[in-house]
């Protein structure tokens, strides 16, 4: 809170106010004060939009908000936001950008939480080869994508050997 209190009186367009809100939201999330983090992250996203922040800043705020929705059990909202982030990342950066791959992985995670395994598997089957080609076989994100895919197969009662 000390960081936030230092910058709260500054104008919304101030170079330090928006990052201070991000630090506060992340700190609250790390301390597992997810309801408080939600309030801060929603306010940060609204402010980013009001001040005309870059699309990348807005997408970052939306990603953080989606994670908080997940932590609060609001999985449908998290998925909606993550699908929007993924769609925008594809438009802005293409499928070979690391942030687009991360957004795809986050979508697959949310789909798995909602037991929408076919969609999760389909997305991972499409994006895992891209991650392997762009990032390499042993990159952390490539491995996380493989884990999400494996988890979807494991939890899907309708999975077949063809999914392997």
Beta strands, then each sheet from edge to edge (+ up, - down):
end
